Amino acid sequence: MNWDTVFAERTSEMKRSTVREILKLTAKPEVISFAGGLPAPELFPIERIREATDTILSERGAEVLQYSTTEGMPELRQLIAKRLSKGKFNISPENILITSGSQQGVDLIARILLDERDRVIVENPTYVGMLSSWKPYHLHFSPVPTDNNGMDVQAIEPLLKDKHKLIYSIPTFQNPQGTTLTLERRQKLAQVLVDNDLLYVEDDPYGELRYSGDPVPTVLQTEAELRNATDVTGNVIYCGTYSKVLTPGLRIGWIAAAFPIIDKLVQAKQATDLHTSTLNQFISYEVARDEEFLTSHIEQLRNVYRQRRDLMLETMTANFPQEVTWTKPEGGLFLMVTMPAKLNAAEILVKALEQNVAFVPCDAFFIGDMGHNTFRLNFSNARPEMIVEGIKRLGAVLKVAMKE
Amino acid sequence: MNWDTVFAERTSEMKRSTVREILKLTAKPEVISFAGGLPAPELFPIERIREATDTILSERGAEVLQYSTTEGMPELRQLIAKRLSKGKFNISPENILITSGSQQGVDLIARILLDERDRVIVENPTYVGMLSSWKPYHLHFSPVPTDNNGMDVQAIEPLLKDKHKLIYSIPTFQNPQGTTLTLERRQKLAQVLVDNDLLYVEDDPYGELRYSGDPVPTVLQTEAELRNATDVTGNVIYCGTYSKVLTPGLRIGWIAAAFPIIDKLVQAKQATDLHTSTLNQFISYEVARDEEFLTSHIEQLRNVYRQRRDLMLETMTANFPQEVTWTKPEGGLFLMVTMPAKLNAAEILVKALEQNVAFVPCDAFFIGDMGHNTFRLNFSNARPEMIVEGIKRLGAVLKVAMKE
């Protein structure tokens, strides 16, 4: 077999994810890794999950180990719908599809909506996992610049002289920058969507993890309020997940959207993997339905991650060269570092790995040939003493590089 | 939003699965369902799974709830590779990718291999879940007739005057017919693959469930033997699953293939859902690594399903009209019924549901406008007394229909 000619044309756009390949290098215990988007495993509610699983398997074993519906466990869909509903803004369980993590949500959305060569608007830089999933469709990505207030929404309208299929972004504690779209910009974005009858994919894995600043409503809610609607019948397709607030290993995410979208997504998901693990849906439901627990657990995550973020920022200020800048996120898992243009993050990574420190270069997150001088740091996974040690080592690497 | 115009062109080929929609109708407890491909839930090794999960979460909770590699848990890949290896035919863990059920395997294979309008050879009828996944690529399906010995392999070569991308079939206890490709035909098929350098997808969810007749080697093994090879570097891509021998609710399947195929599949899977549930991989490993248990558990499944198959066949012989025929499978979960051409299975289903009996009409499994007089019966899920009662009712419905 000639393996060079056997693959579909679209595989030319498939690459092993840089992030996940770097993660493999960092499996060695001596490496201090700021590379992954990993939650802190010492905060996983293991005992809760163990008890819930034990109860479920004892009481409903035959049911939770059997095939189940593509849409997902009804009680879990209801629970998620209820948590997304705020005041008069109300989401029905019929508007929820359970997915195998929010990555699958992003992937299924492309499958039902995107034709080859469609135009899609994205913030720049944008989430590299979306690019991995969507690039095989040979899209035209129209980049919108970002600043500390998120995507520059005013830069969207001029792009609309060409027909675009949708806008995708992570408006809250973005990956890789950690920045958040302000309320004012959310309202402007909602107006753009309504005025132009344009779809928007709100990818929101980190929204619950705010450590400082004022909460902002989801774009899903903002757009509904603008239309004076009380339900989700609008132009926003919302992707959420338990990966960051419970655990990622269960792979439980969801999509909230208008029913015609959910209906097609169900058909696409049936063909993709029939349904998400029945057991893991039951476990997630059993743990998350205790609202008091979930609230206090998220509060604990916020406290720990806030400390780690602050510690990382302080240590960076004390140890990084003056010419290097970085974002100051109000939540999430990441911040992004920008070095002077002469420095290349991939080359710095090689030197950092020699010091057993890892991060993710951000060029793959950018549309266009740019971002070579940027990299992403995760502050949720490493323990405080490792954050200090790792950032000091990285500071030393950067200082040497600045002098070369 | 005008929902009629917003979807990608490929969604015109997406439909809700007939099988899964019928399954919803049959959720009522009074319905005797022969519709799903459901294993018998009373045979699930619930207690084993409960104990394994408890151990895993107690001992390695932080690890099994965290993100993991796309390829899958190394120990599980090794276990599966070992079980697939026979004698000098040896499969390495590097040739295994863990998937979220074998449906995801089938779906990912299309994603990396099939371009729009590619030609693909399939047995006729073929697995409807493959058709759901692959039809959106707008393929040309070249059907090969089947008989009680499986696909008519001699009918393949004349098709090869046109360039075909691959052959897909379920050679062992096929869905929907339950029939098995004979050893002689497997050897001929392997020869066709080697002679024409053609890829073959062996979908094998039921292979372990043999109740009578002589075991046959997988096509994977047959093709390797023909090439006198001892490893998987050939033209066969093999999809397996624990859904039928352990439980489907965990969604753990695998692909075994040459490394260039696995390599691309890993890239596609990264983009699709990052990885399969870490917890469920660990549970499957913990349960399946006890070979003695697995062997005796499969033996138990075989004994129970053999009785149910025999009971269904006997009751059909006693109660179905003479003009109706059916397959006599040596294993698996299904048999297929053929009625006289004047009868339509969808219409019979309506009448059967009035008697609270359900099955799956097979027209959607066929390439071309045919099979309207055929339907599939599952014999693994219903308990013996329900099999007798359901088949009697169905026989009565068929007898009335024959007279109309």
Interface residues (C-beta under 8 A of the other chain):
Chain A: M1 N2 W3 V6 F7 A8 E9 R10 T11 M14 K15 R16 S17 R20 L23 K24 G36 G37 L38 P39 P41 E42 F44 I46 I49 R50 T53 D54 L57 S58 G61 A62 E63 V64 L65 Q66 Y67 S68 T69 T70 S100 G101 Q103 Q104 D107 R111 I112 L113 L114 D115 D118 G129 S132 S133 P136 D197 L199 G234 N235 S243 T247 P248 G249 L250 R251 A258 P260 I261 K264 V266 Q267 A268 Q270 A271 T272 D273 L274 H275 T276 S277 T278 L279 N280
Chain B: M1 N2 W3 V6 F7 A8 E9 R10 T11 M14 K15 R16 S17 R20 L23 K24 G36 G37 L38 P39 P41 E42 F44 I46 I49 R50 T53 D54 L57 S58 G61 A62 E63 V64 L65 Q66 Y67 S68 T69 T70 S100 G101 Q103 Q104 D107 R111 I112 L113 L114 D115 D118 G129 S132 S133 P136 D197 L199 G234 N235 S243 T247 P248 G249 L250 R251 A258 P260 I261 K264 V266 Q267 A268 Q270 A271 T272 D273 L274 H275 T276 S277 T278 L279 N280
